[in-house]
Amino acid sequence: MRNALLILGILLFIAGPAAKIYHLDYANNYLIASALGLVMITAIGFVKKK
């Protein structure tokens, strides 16, 4: 589960800048999702494995 969340966070983090580069519709929403992905990656980095 942890790896799946990490992969999802990375994909969200990459999607925002890619949407801006390719001038997609609603690119600002993708940037918000990118920030959410960054928060997910950071949170997973600080939460210890059991």
PDB file of N, CA, C and O in Angstrom:
ATOM      1  N   MET A   1       0.826  -1.194   0.000  1.00  0.00           N
ATOM      2  CA  MET A   1       0.000   0.000   0.000  1.00  0.00           C
ATOM      3  C   MET A   1       0.872   1.260   0.000  1.00  0.00           C
ATOM      4  O   MET A   1       0.569   2.254  -0.660  1.00  0.00           O
ATOM      5  N   ARG A   2       1.959   1.177   0.762  1.00  0.00           N
ATOM      6  CA  ARG A   2       2.859   2.324   0.848  1.00  0.00           C
ATOM      7  C   ARG A   2       3.486   2.636  -0.508  1.00  0.00           C
ATOM      8  O   ARG A   2       3.605   3.799  -0.894  1.00  0.00           O
ATOM      9  N   ASN A   3       3.886   1.590  -1.224  1.00  0.00           N
ATOM     10  CA  ASN A   3       4.498   1.792  -2.544  1.00  0.00           C
ATOM     11  C   ASN A   3       3.495   2.347  -3.542  1.00  0.00           C
ATOM     12  O   ASN A   3       3.844   3.174  -4.384  1.00  0.00           O
ATOM     13  N   ALA A   4       2.250   1.894  -3.451  1.00  0.00           N
ATOM     14  CA  ALA A   4       1.221   2.389  -4.361  1.00  0.00           C
ATOM     15  C   ALA A   4       0.967   3.876  -4.127  1.00  0.00           C
ATOM     16  O   ALA A   4       0.807   4.634  -5.084  1.00  0.00           O
ATOM     17  N   LEU A   5       0.930   4.297  -2.866  1.00  0.00           N
ATOM     18  CA  LEU A   5       0.735   5.720  -2.558  1.00  0.00           C
ATOM     19  C   LEU A   5       1.929   6.547  -3.013  1.00  0.00           C
ATOM     20  O   LEU A   5       1.767   7.681  -3.466  1.00  0.00           O
ATOM     21  N   LEU A   6       3.117   5.987  -2.895  1.00  0.00           N
ATOM     22  CA  LEU A   6       4.314   6.692  -3.345  1.00  0.00           C
ATOM     23  C   LEU A   6       4.297   6.877  -4.860  1.00  0.00           C
ATOM     24  O   LEU A   6       4.628   7.953  -5.357  1.00  0.00           O
ATOM     25  N   ILE A   7       3.918   5.846  -5.585  1.00  0.00           N
ATOM     26  CA  ILE A   7       3.835   5.947  -7.048  1.00  0.00           C
ATOM     27  C   ILE A   7       2.764   6.946  -7.457  1.00  0.00           C
ATOM     28  O   ILE A   7       2.976   7.735  -8.378  1.00  0.00           O
ATOM     29  N   LEU A   8       1.607   6.924  -6.781  1.00  0.00           N
ATOM     30  CA  LEU A   8       0.546   7.887  -7.070  1.00  0.00           C
ATOM     31  C   LEU A   8       1.017   9.311  -6.808  1.00  0.00           C
ATOM     32  O   LEU A   8       0.739  10.213  -7.600  1.00  0.00           O
ATOM     33  N   GLY A   9       1.726   9.520  -5.708  1.00  0.00           N
ATOM     34  CA  GLY A   9       2.250  10.847  -5.399  1.00  0.00           C
ATOM     35  C   GLY A   9       3.235  11.340  -6.442  1.00  0.00           C
ATOM     36  O   GLY A   9       3.213  12.512  -6.817  1.00  0.00           O
ATOM     37  N   ILE A  10       4.093  10.456  -6.908  1.00  0.00           N
ATOM     38  CA  ILE A  10       5.067  10.832  -7.933  1.00  0.00           C
ATOM     39  C   ILE A  10       4.370  11.186  -9.241  1.00  0.00           C
ATOM     40  O   ILE A  10       4.731  12.164  -9.896  1.00  0.00           O
ATOM     41  N   LEU A  11       3.374  10.394  -9.619  1.00  0.00           N
ATOM     42  CA  LEU A  11       2.647  10.678 -10.863  1.00  0.00           C
ATOM     43  C   LEU A  11       1.900  12.005 -10.776  1.00  0.00           C
ATOM     44  O   LEU A  11       1.873  12.771 -11.740  1.00  0.00           O
ATOM     45  N   LEU A  12       1.299  12.275  -9.627  1.00  0.00           N
ATOM     46  CA  LEU A  12       0.619  13.562  -9.457  1.00  0.00           C
ATOM     47  C   LEU A  12       1.612  14.714  -9.508  1.00  0.00           C
ATOM     48  O   LEU A  12       1.327  15.766 -10.080  1.00  0.00           O
ATOM     49  N   PHE A  13       2.780  14.509  -8.907  1.00  0.00           N
ATOM     50  CA  PHE A  13       3.797  15.550  -8.868  1.00  0.00           C
ATOM     51  C   PHE A  13       4.301  15.875 -10.275  1.00  0.00           C
ATOM     52  O   PHE A  13       4.614  17.029 -10.568  1.00  0.00           O
ATOM     53  N   ILE A  14       4.382  14.881 -11.133  1.00  0.00           N
ATOM     54  CA  ILE A  14       4.864  15.091 -12.505  1.00  0.00           C
ATOM     55  C   ILE A  14       3.763  15.664 -13.403  1.00  0.00           C
ATOM     56  O   ILE A  14       4.055  16.380 -14.361  1.00  0.00           O
ATOM     57  N   ALA A  15       2.508  15.354 -13.098  1.00  0.00           N
ATOM     58  CA  ALA A  15       1.400  15.752 -13.970  1.00  0.00           C
ATOM     59  C   ALA A  15       1.219  17.265 -14.050  1.00  0.00           C
ATOM     60  O   ALA A  15       0.872  17.783 -15.112  1.00  0.00           O
ATOM     61  N   GLY A  16       1.443  17.976 -12.967  1.00  0.00           N
ATOM     62  CA  GLY A  16       1.228  19.425 -12.952  1.00  0.00           C
ATOM     63  C   GLY A  16       2.114  20.183 -13.928  1.00  0.00           C
ATOM     64  O   GLY A  16       1.602  20.893 -14.793  1.00  0.00           O
ATOM     65  N   PRO A  17       3.435  20.048 -13.809  1.00  0.00           N
ATOM     66  CA  PRO A  17       4.307  20.747 -14.762  1.00  0.00           C
ATOM     67  C   PRO A  17       4.118  20.286 -16.201  1.00  0.00           C
ATOM     68  O   PRO A  17       4.237  21.083 -17.131  1.00  0.00           O
ATOM     69  N   ALA A  18       3.823  18.997 -16.387  1.00  0.00           N
ATOM     70  CA  ALA A  18       3.605  18.490 -17.744  1.00  0.00           C
ATOM     71  C   ALA A  18       2.367  19.140 -18.359  1.00  0.00           C
ATOM     72  O   ALA A  18       2.364  19.453 -19.550  1.00  0.00           O
ATOM     73  N   ALA A  19       1.325  19.344 -17.569  1.00  0.00           N
ATOM     74  CA  ALA A  19       0.114  19.986 -18.079  1.00  0.00           C
ATOM     75  C   ALA A  19       0.387  21.442 -18.464  1.00  0.00           C
ATOM     76  O   ALA A  19      -0.157  21.937 -19.451  1.00  0.00           O
ATOM     77  N   LYS A  20       1.223  22.120 -17.692  1.00  0.00           N
ATOM     78  CA  LYS A  20       1.572  23.507 -18.024  1.00  0.00           C
ATOM     79  C   LYS A  20       2.398  23.575 -19.304  1.00  0.00           C
ATOM     80  O   LYS A  20       2.191  24.458 -20.136  1.00  0.00           O
ATOM     81  N   ILE A  21       3.330  22.643 -19.460  1.00  0.00           N
ATOM     82  CA  ILE A  21       4.194  22.646 -20.642  1.00  0.00           C
ATOM     83  C   ILE A  21       3.379  22.413 -21.907  1.00  0.00           C
ATOM     84  O   ILE A  21       3.604  23.068 -22.925  1.00  0.00           O
ATOM     85  N   TYR A  22       2.429  21.476 -21.842  1.00  0.00           N
ATOM     86  CA  TYR A  22       1.639  21.134 -23.018  1.00  0.00           C
ATOM     87  C   TYR A  22       0.372  21.976 -23.150  1.00  0.00           C
ATOM     88  O   TYR A  22      -0.453  21.715 -24.026  1.00  0.00           O
ATOM     89  N   HIS A  23       0.209  22.977 -22.293  1.00  0.00           N
ATOM     90  CA  HIS A  23      -0.912  23.919 -22.343  1.00  0.00           C
ATOM     91  C   HIS A  23      -2.262  23.204 -22.366  1.00  0.00           C
ATOM     92  O   HIS A  23      -3.127  23.517 -23.184  1.00  0.00           O
ATOM     93  N   LEU A  24      -2.430  22.253 -21.470  1.00  0.00           N
ATOM     94  CA  LEU A  24      -3.693  21.533 -21.378  1.00  0.00           C
ATOM     95  C   LEU A  24      -4.762  22.415 -20.739  1.00  0.00           C
ATOM     96  O   LEU A  24      -4.453  23.363 -20.018  1.00  0.00           O
ATOM     97  N   ASP A  25      -6.020  22.087 -21.015  1.00  0.00           N
ATOM     98  CA  ASP A  25      -7.114  22.792 -20.357  1.00  0.00           C
ATOM     99  C   ASP A  25      -7.063  22.478 -18.861  1.00  0.00           C
ATOM    100  O   ASP A  25      -6.693  21.377 -18.453  1.00  0.00           O
ATOM    101  N   TYR A  26      -7.436  23.449 -18.072  1.00  0.00           N
ATOM    102  CA  TYR A  26      -7.452  23.306 -16.611  1.00  0.00           C
ATOM    103  C   TYR A  26      -6.083  22.935 -16.049  1.00  0.00           C
ATOM    104  O   TYR A  26      -5.995  22.126 -15.125  1.00  0.00           O
ATOM    105  N   ALA A  27      -5.031  23.504 -16.587  1.00  0.00           N
ATOM    106  CA  ALA A  27      -3.674  23.195 -16.139  1.00  0.00           C
ATOM    107  C   ALA A  27      -3.462  23.625 -14.693  1.00  0.00           C
ATOM    108  O   ALA A  27      -2.664  23.017 -13.980  1.00  0.00           O
ATOM    109  N   ASN A  28      -4.162  24.659 -14.255  1.00  0.00           N
ATOM    110  CA  ASN A  28      -4.010  25.090 -12.866  1.00  0.00           C
ATOM    111  C   ASN A  28      -4.526  24.030 -11.899  1.00  0.00           C
ATOM    112  O   ASN A  28      -3.986  23.878 -10.804  1.00  0.00           O
ATOM    113  N   ASN A  29      -5.556  23.301 -12.289  1.00  0.00           N
ATOM    114  CA  ASN A  29      -6.038  22.209 -11.437  1.00  0.00           C
ATOM    115  C   ASN A  29      -4.992  21.101 -11.344  1.00  0.00           C
ATOM    116  O   ASN A  29      -4.837  20.472 -10.297  1.00  0.00           O
ATOM    117  N   TYR A  30      -4.282  20.867 -12.434  1.00  0.00           N
ATOM    118  CA  TYR A  30      -3.221  19.871 -12.399  1.00  0.00           C
ATOM    119  C   TYR A  30      -2.088  20.327 -11.480  1.00  0.00           C
ATOM    120  O   TYR A  30      -1.449  19.499 -10.832  1.00  0.00           O
ATOM    121  N   LEU A  31      -1.835  21.618 -11.418  1.00  0.00           N
ATOM    122  CA  LEU A  31      -0.802  22.120 -10.517  1.00  0.00           C
ATOM    123  C   LEU A  31      -1.211  21.935  -9.061  1.00  0.00           C
ATOM    124  O   LEU A  31      -0.367  21.656  -8.210  1.00  0.00           O
ATOM    125  N   ILE A  32      -2.491  22.089  -8.773  1.00  0.00           N
ATOM    126  CA  ILE A  32      -2.976  21.834  -7.411  1.00  0.00           C
ATOM    127  C   ILE A  32      -2.793  20.351  -7.078  1.00  0.00           C
ATOM    128  O   ILE A  32      -2.385  20.013  -5.966  1.00  0.00           O
ATOM    129  N   ALA A  33      -3.089  19.478  -8.021  1.00  0.00           N
ATOM    130  CA  ALA A  33      -2.877  18.048  -7.820  1.00  0.00           C
ATOM    131  C   ALA A  33      -1.392  17.745  -7.642  1.00  0.00           C
ATOM    132  O   ALA A  33      -1.028  16.842  -6.888  1.00  0.00           O
ATOM    133  N   SER A  34      -0.538  18.494  -8.332  1.00  0.00           N
ATOM    134  CA  SER A  34       0.896  18.322  -8.192  1.00  0.00           C
ATOM    135  C   SER A  34       1.348  18.671  -6.781  1.00  0.00           C
ATOM    136  O   SER A  34       2.200  17.988  -6.213  1.00  0.00           O
ATOM    137  N   ALA A  35       0.788  19.717  -6.222  1.00  0.00           N
ATOM    138  CA  ALA A  35       1.110  20.083  -4.842  1.00  0.00           C
ATOM    139  C   ALA A  35       0.643  18.993  -3.879  1.00  0.00           C
ATOM    140  O   ALA A  35       1.330  18.683  -2.906  1.00  0.00           O
ATOM    141  N   LEU A  36      -0.517  18.418  -4.152  1.00  0.00           N
ATOM    142  CA  LEU A  36      -1.010  17.317  -3.327  1.00  0.00           C
ATOM    143  C   LEU A  36      -0.065  16.120  -3.414  1.00  0.00           C
ATOM    144  O   LEU A  36       0.194  15.460  -2.407  1.00  0.00           O
ATOM    145  N   GLY A  37       0.443  15.840  -4.594  1.00  0.00           N
ATOM    146  CA  GLY A  37       1.414  14.759  -4.761  1.00  0.00           C
ATOM    147  C   GLY A  37       2.684  15.014  -3.982  1.00  0.00           C
ATOM    148  O   GLY A  37       3.250  14.087  -3.401  1.00  0.00           O
ATOM    149  N   LEU A  38       3.144  16.258  -3.958  1.00  0.00           N
ATOM    150  CA  LEU A  38       4.339  16.610  -3.191  1.00  0.00           C
ATOM    151  C   LEU A  38       4.102  16.413  -1.705  1.00  0.00           C
ATOM    152  O   LEU A  38       4.987  15.943  -0.991  1.00  0.00           O
ATOM    153  N   VAL A  39       2.917  16.766  -1.236  1.00  0.00           N
ATOM    154  CA  VAL A  39       2.575  16.564   0.176  1.00  0.00           C
ATOM    155  C   VAL A  39       2.545  15.068   0.497  1.00  0.00           C
ATOM    156  O   VAL A  39       3.009  14.648   1.556  1.00  0.00           O
ATOM    157  N   MET A  40       2.000  14.273  -0.417  1.00  0.00           N
ATOM    158  CA  MET A  40       1.953  12.821  -0.196  1.00  0.00           C
ATOM    159  C   MET A  40       3.360  12.232  -0.114  1.00  0.00           C
ATOM    160  O   MET A  40       3.640  11.412   0.760  1.00  0.00           O
ATOM    161  N   ILE A  41       4.235  12.645  -1.012  1.00  0.00           N
ATOM    162  CA  ILE A  41       5.606  12.137  -1.012  1.00  0.00           C
ATOM    163  C   ILE A  41       6.310  12.524   0.284  1.00  0.00           C
ATOM    164  O   ILE A  41       7.007  11.708   0.888  1.00  0.00           O
ATOM    165  N   THR A  42       6.125  13.761   0.705  1.00  0.00           N
ATOM    166  CA  THR A  42       6.756  14.236   1.929  1.00  0.00           C
ATOM    167  C   THR A  42       6.224  13.493   3.146  1.00  0.00           C
ATOM    168  O   THR A  42       6.994  13.106   4.025  1.00  0.00           O
ATOM    169  N   ALA A  43       4.914  13.292   3.201  1.00  0.00           N
ATOM    170  CA  ALA A  43       4.318  12.596   4.337  1.00  0.00           C
ATOM    171  C   ALA A  43       4.804  11.152   4.407  1.00  0.00           C
ATOM    172  O   ALA A  43       5.083  10.646   5.494  1.00  0.00           O
ATOM    173  N   ILE A  44       4.905  10.494   3.269  1.00  0.00           N
ATOM    174  CA  ILE A  44       5.376   9.111   3.261  1.00  0.00           C
ATOM    175  C   ILE A  44       6.835   9.054   3.710  1.00  0.00           C
ATOM    176  O   ILE A  44       7.250   8.092   4.356  1.00  0.00           O
ATOM    177  N   GLY A  45       7.609  10.075   3.371  1.00  0.00           N
ATOM    178  CA  GLY A  45       9.014  10.118   3.778  1.00  0.00           C
ATOM    179  C   GLY A  45       9.190  10.266   5.271  1.00  0.00           C
ATOM    180  O   GLY A  45      10.180   9.780   5.818  1.00  0.00           O
ATOM    181  N   PHE A  46       8.262  10.924   5.951  1.00  0.00           N
ATOM    182  CA  PHE A  46       8.394  11.155   7.389  1.00  0.00           C
ATOM    183  C   PHE A  46       7.700  10.095   8.245  1.00  0.00           C
ATOM    184  O   PHE A  46       8.015   9.956   9.427  1.00  0.00           O
ATOM    185  N   VAL A  47       6.775   9.359   7.670  1.00  0.00           N
ATOM    186  CA  VAL A  47       6.086   8.317   8.424  1.00  0.00           C
ATOM    187  C   VAL A  47       6.971   7.070   8.448  1.00  0.00           C
ATOM    188  O   VAL A  47       7.427   6.603   7.404  1.00  0.00           O
ATOM    189  N   LYS A  48       7.205   6.547   9.627  1.00  0.00           N
ATOM    190  CA  LYS A  48       8.089   5.391   9.757  1.00  0.00           C
ATOM    191  C   LYS A  48       7.338   4.111   9.407  1.00  0.00           C
ATOM    192  O   LYS A  48       6.135   3.984   9.631  1.00  0.00           O
ATOM    193  N   LYS A  49       8.091   3.173   8.851  1.00  0.00           N
ATOM    194  CA  LYS A  49       7.528   1.842   8.565  1.00  0.00           C
ATOM    195  C   LYS A  49       7.378   1.100   9.888  1.00  0.00           C
ATOM    196  O   LYS A  49       8.148   1.297  10.829  1.00  0.00           O
ATOM    197  N   LYS A  50       6.368   0.246   9.929  1.00  0.00           N
ATOM    198  CA  LYS A  50       6.179  -0.556  11.143  1.00  0.00           C
ATOM    199  C   LYS A  50       6.817  -1.899  10.985  1.00  0.00           C
ATOM    200  O   LYS A  50       6.765  -2.719  11.901  1.00  0.00           O
TER     201      LYS A  50
END
